[in-house]
């Protein structure tokens, strides 16, 4: 009887654990499905937003306003498929290049994009406001971002590169000071020396390129010969005498 009771207890406990696992999986399915409606944009796939209609949020995990907006943005993303619009977000701490490419000066920043034409959203930040902005096409009344400052322009590509470089320098500074124990002034000295050397090298390269592309006439083989020959020609003598007469 004791063995039978023990088996029944074990079977009951196993059934409870199995049921709990099934319930956990069922409860997690909707959450994962909701997360799938929100696209994460990076430097590698940002060109996807140039086709179709998008709403993109630029945020940072440490930003209090971004933390308040995040639940609303997740709810808005659930309506993306019904509205025919892609909902995405960009973590500027992980993607500094995109932060420079879109000139992010405040957080959170929201952009609307329609077939490569960008508009900055500056309305209220509730789910209903987002829905009406897309459903009623309120974005048509907003002036688009100039092509000069569009994310695909040469100027913004250069800006993206500068942001990436600044983040690289910052990471190097943190590595030198925190991992290697280099003093802060020593890290600044290393960067100053590297800047000086790179400037000298770049200047020499530019001088070599200029001399190669536009060689000076002084180094031409016939330059001195033609100059000495001109001194004894009548036309050159007449010109020289006329110039001396004008000076006097």
Secondary structure, 3 states (H helix, E strand, C coil): CHHHHHHHHHHHHHHHHHHHHHHHHHHHHHHHHHHHCEEECCCCCHHHHHCCEEEEEEECCCCHHHHHHHHHHHHHHCCHHHHCCEEEEEECCCCHHHHHHCCCCCCCEEEEEECCEEEEECCCCCHHHHHHHHHCCHHHHCCCCCHHHCCCCHHHHHHHHHHHHHHHHHHHHHHHHHHCCCCHHHHHHHHHHHHHHHHHHHHHHHHHHHHHHCCCHHHCCCHHHHHHHHCCCHHHHHHHHHHHHHHC
